Amino acid sequence: MRCLSLAAALACSVAVALAADTDPWKLDDKLKIARPEDTKDAESVKPPEGAVVLFDGKDFSKWVKRDGKSEVKLALKDGALEGAKGHGDIITKDKFGGSFKLHVEFRVPYEPGGSGQGRGNSGVYVQGRYEVQVLDSYGLKSGKNDCAAIYNVAAPKTNECKAPTIWQSYDIDFTAPKFENGKKTEPAKMTVHHNGVKVHDDVAIPVDNTTAGLGGDPATPGPILLQDHGHPVQYRNIWLLPAK
Ligand code: MG
């Protein structure tokens, strides 16, 4: 019996050591890196004059939970916020309409045990309705639900993903749909740069809400939403520049 319990204790300590070894912010040599720049952070771009700073790493003063009122309880780490499974989506208190540029920096954890939609999944929803997917799609042939896709609407023209754990950026030029007498006359449109490369060029979005978006009246302004899809995706330096 004594032997058994010793074996159990040993197995337990090995398990603890293994768990401590799987830091989701560290790569290992099992991940094949295609280009040296894939492990170099995207340039962090400071908010230009006239921009509305939505997140500067210090607090969640501009944000609430998806219900529009509950306090955000995510961790702040070195100027970034980190998603937590079960916390729920967060949205900006302010709502935005018309045309604007949204800048977001993010990084996805290294989750080699996952695949497909189960690695580093989150998302940036413009007006709470149109998702630019966040996912670990490093090295894949990108489809309509991969990183930088307008979810289920358009795949990015090229896969510009950096390796997991590396900072990336989205610059989203958005124009809200236009309505006359309650009828849509122009769809929402998006141009997206992923890590500085244009991956969507003025794409017309034929739907008024992508999967798991806030929906609501598409003729009205909406918040920026960051999705909780159960992965510790990090975000930093989020700002929005209204069109003049
Ligand atoms: Mg997503």
Residues whose N, C-alpha, C, O or C-beta is under 5 A from the ligand:
A	BS01	MG	N121 S122 G123 Q133 V134 Q227
